[in-house]
Amino acid sequence: MASDPRLALALKYQHAGLNDEAWQAVQDLVADPHADIAVLQLGVTLRRASGAFDDVAALCRRLLQRTPDSTETWIMLGDALDHLGRPAEALAAYDEVLNRAPAHAMALNNRGAVLMGQGRFAAAAGSFQKSLIADPANVAAHINLGVAEVERGRVTQGLARFDHALSLAPDNADARDNRVFALHNIIDDPADLLAQHKRFSAVSTKTRIARKSQNKIRVGYVSPDFRHHSVGFFIAALLKHHDRKFFEVFCYANVASPDAVTARFQTLADHWRDLRNLSTHDACEMINADGIDILVDLAGHTMGHRLDVFAARAAPVQLTAIGYPGTTGLECFDGRLSDELTDPAGMPSAEPLIHIPGGMHCYKPATDAPPVGPPPRKKNGYVTFGSFNKLAKLSPFTIALWSDVLKAVPGAKLLLKTKPLVEQETAAGLAARFVAHGIGAERLDLRGWEPSDRGHLGVYSQIDVALDPVPYNGTTTTCEALWMGVPVLTLLGRTHAGRVGASLLTSASLTEWISTTPEDYVAKAVSLQAPDRTGLRASIAASRLCDGAGYTRDLETAYRKLLV
C-alpha cells in the first residue's frame, strides 16, 4: 500500500492543508482490513483535524489490535473518547498508559483534563501536579492546573500558575486569556483591569475596511457557545427577533462539541458557518465573502473565542458583547455593547461604549423550568440564603460579607451549589473559609452539580434569598433565581463584573434589592420580605429583562447608527 497512488495523493492534499480531500483519497485504503499501520495513522491524523472523533476512536482501536503497547495510540484514543463525551472510557485509556509508565507527563495532563470536565477539580489538580513533576516545563499542565485552582476557588494560586506558564511561553494565548479572565474575581478597579487586559492582549488593528453595497444589513455573531451554555440564554431571543426585512443574520460557530442546543441555534440563523479548524486567514476570507457589515464577538477572552479574527479586522464594523465581563483590551473593536448602569460614562475601556437603553441583557428562560414553589422558610422555620455561582467568585470579601449576613440572621443557613463541591476536599476547604469568620459548618449546605436543567432550577425552591457575590456578580444565576421566584440581593460595585447584578435587577424593575454599601447589603438581607413567588415570575416575564422584541429593536437602532 505504501506505493499506492491514492496514498500519495492523500499526502499531497494533507501537505496543502486539505484534510477533507485527503480523507476522501485515502478512505478505501483505511477501510481495508489489512491496511498498513502507516495508513491507519494517517487516517487518525486526518480525522482528528476534521473533528471526526468517532472515526478517530475506531481507527485507534484498529491500531491497538496491531500494536497494543503503543502509548501514542492510547493517548489519541483517550482524547477522542473525551471529545465524544465518554469520560470513563477516556480515563481508562489514559490508565492503560499510566499502568505502563506512571510518570507519563502527557497522559497525566490529559487525564486531569478529563477529571476537570467531570467537576473533579481537586483530583485533576493532583494529576496535573504529577505531570509537572515529570515535566516541569509542561506549559499546558501549568495552565490546566491554574484552571483547576481557579475553579475550586483558589484564584490566587491559579494566577500564579498562569504567570509561571507565561514565564515559560510569554506568547501563550491560553495562559494570557485565563489570566485576565480570572482577574475579574479579585479586582474591583476598572482601570487596573483595563491595564491588565492591554498588557496581555494580542496586537490588533484599528483600521476599518470598506462596507459592501447591499440591501440588508448583514450581522455576524461569533461564538464558541452556540451550545448548552449560559451565554445561550442571552442570545437566543436576539437571533429570533431580528427584523429580517432589514437584517440578515449569520452565525459563525466555533463550537468544539455541538449538541442539541447547537441544532436549535442553527434554526435561528439565516446562515450558519463553522469556524472550527479554520485559520485566521481562512475565517476572515469567509466573513469577507459573506459581505458582513457588523461582526459581533460573544466570547471575549473565554475558551474557544476567535479574537484572532477580530484582531485581523474581518469586518467593516466590529463589536464585542455579552459573553465577557468587561473590556477585552483590544483596539480592533468599534464598540462594546453595554448599558449606562453596567458601564457608566467614563468607565475605563479599550472599546468605545455603546449603551443599550433598558439594559444590555435579554434573558430567555428555560422552557422546562419547574413551577415556582413556596418560600422554604415557611416549612423550615428559618431563612435559607443561597448562591449557585462558581467558587472562583466567592472572593475573601464575599465570604466575609455572607458571614456577616448569617451572623445578622440567627438560625439562617447558606445553601451553595456548584460543580466542584461534589468533592469532599473542595467542600471542606470552602467550609473552613466560613469557619474562619465564625460561621459553623452546620450552617452550610454544600452541594455538587445537578445533571439536568430542570433539577438544577428545582433547587432554587429550597432558597429564600439569593446572594450575589462581589466583585464578580452572577448573570445567569441571577436570572434563574428571579425566574424561580427568588429575590436576589446585589451590591453595586465599581467594575462591569461588579455592576451586572444591579443592571439585571434594574431591567427587571427590582431596584429595591440593589445595595450600595456592605452595611446596606446586610440590612436588606435582614429585612427583606418574601415576595409572591408566582407573581415575581410573571413580573419578570413582562419586564424588559425578557422583552426579546424590544431589546432587539434597540440593538438594531444602535447597529444602524454605526453604519451611518
Stockholm file with secondary structure:
# STOCKHOLM 1.0

chainA/1-564         MASDPRLALALKYQHAGLNDEAWQAVQDLVADPHADIAVLQLGVTLRRASGAFDDVAALCRRLLQRTPDSTETWIMLGDALDHLGRPAEALAAYDEVLNRAPAHAMALNNRGAVLMGQGRFAAAAGSFQKSLIADPANVAAHINLGVAEVERGRVTQGLARFDHALSLAPDNADARDNRVFALHNIIDDPADLLAQHKRFSAVSTKTRIARKSQNKIRVGYVSPDFRHHSVGFFIAALLKHHDRKFFEVFCYANVASPDAVTARFQTLADHWRDLRNLSTHDACEMINADGIDILVDLAGHTMGHRLDVFAARAAPVQLTAIGYPGTTGLECFDGRLSDELTDPAGMPSAEPLIHIPGGMHCYKPATDAPPVGPPPRKKNGYVTFGSFNKLAKLSPFTIALWSDVLKAVPGAKLLLKTKPLVEQETAAGLAARFVAHGIGAERLDLRGWEPSDRGHLGVYSQIDVALDPVPYNGTTTTCEALWMGVPVLTLLGRTHAGRVGASLLTSASLTEWISTTPEDYVAKAVSLQAPDRTGLRASIAASRLCDGAGYTRDLETAYRKLLV
#=GR chainA/1-564 SS CTTCHHHHHHHHHHHTTCHHHHHHHHHHHHHSTTCCHHHHHHHHHHHHHHTCHHHHHHHHHHHHHHCTTCHHHHHHHHHHHHHTTCHHHHHHHHHHHHHHCTTCHHHHHHHHHHHHHTTCHHHHHHHHHHHHHHCTTCHHHHHHHHHHHHHTTCHHHHHHHHHHHHHHCTTCHHHHHHHHHHHTTTCCCHHHHHHHHHHHSCCCCCCCCCCCCCSSEEEEEEESCSSSSGGGGGTHHHHHHSCTTTEEEEEEECCSSCCHHHHHHHHHCSEEEECTTCCHHHHHHHHHHTTCSEEEESCTTSTTCCHHHHHTCCSSEEEECSSSSSCCCCSSCSEEEECTTTSCTTCCCSSCEEECTTCSCCCCCCTTCCCCCCCTHHHHSSCEEEECCCGGGCCHHHHHHHHHHHHHSTTCEEEEECGGGGSHHHHHHHHHHHHTTTCCGGGEEEECCCSSHHHHHHGGGGCSEEECCSSSCCSHHHHHHHHTTCCEEEECCSSSTTTHHHHHHHHTTCGGGEESSHHHHHHHHHHCCCCCHHHHHHHHHHSGGGCHHHHHHHHHHHHHHHHC
#=GC SS_cons         CTTCHHHHHHHHHHHTTCHHHHHHHHHHHHHSTTCCHHHHHHHHHHHHHHTCHHHHHHHHHHHHHHCTTCHHHHHHHHHHHHHTTCHHHHHHHHHHHHHHCTTCHHHHHHHHHHHHHTTCHHHHHHHHHHHHHHCTTCHHHHHHHHHHHHHTTCHHHHHHHHHHHHHHCTTCHHHHHHHHHHHTTTCCCHHHHHHHHHHHSCCCCCCCCCCCCCSSEEEEEEESCSSSSGGGGGTHHHHHHSCTTTEEEEEEECCSSCCHHHHHHHHHCSEEEECTTCCHHHHHHHHHHTTCSEEEESCTTSTTCCHHHHHTCCSSEEEECSSSSSCCCCSSCSEEEECTTTSCTTCCCSSCEEECTTCSCCCCCCTTCCCCCCCTHHHHSSCEEEECCCGGGCCHHHHHHHHHHHHHSTTCEEEEECGGGGSHHHHHHHHHHHHTTTCCGGGEEEECCCSSHHHHHHGGGGCSEEECCSSSCCSHHHHHHHHTTCCEEEECCSSSTTTHHHHHHHHTTCGGGEESSHHHHHHHHHHCCCCCHHHHHHHHHHSGGGCHHHHHHHHHHHHHHHHC
//
